[in-house]
Amino acid sequence: MTNPLHILKLSVGTECVDDLLAWQDQYRRKYTDGLPRHVTRMWPKRAEEILNGGSIYWVIKGQILCRQPILGLTEVDRGDGIRRCGIVLDPEVIRTTAAPRRPFQGWRYLKPEDAPVDLPKGREEEEALPAELSAALAEIGLL
């Protein structure tokens, strides 16, 4: 059995985790299972590792702030002949410690050892530190 592998993705246009949830809630109703999806043109080559307990980690305003377990990968047809991958997500969002990330396009693989830890129970509603402070603390090893 392989180790789980995660996906790192920018959540463009969202200001906070609640914005991400509202956006997903708006679109997930169009799927018969009611589960949220992130649709991408690229199909993960390492699907087996991702489906072995991987999550999608969301970068919001320059920081990883949360993750969602990946439940499956499905083909999405938008009627234009382009094969797309629907990354099926658990609707539960798990907040993580803030971890700064520079902008990038598309998505990236994220090894488990490079992923931020989940916030302890009771701290899920805490606001993230400002990006500059979070980056400075991470640089000296405090985050």
Secondary structure, DSSP 8 states (H G I E B T S, - for coil): -----EEEEE-TT-SSHHHHHHHHHHHHTTSTT---EEEESS--TTHHHHTTT-EEEEEETTEEEEEEEEEEEEEE--SSS--EEEEEE-S--EEEEEEE----SSEEEE-GGGS--B--TT-TT-----HHHHHHHHHTT--
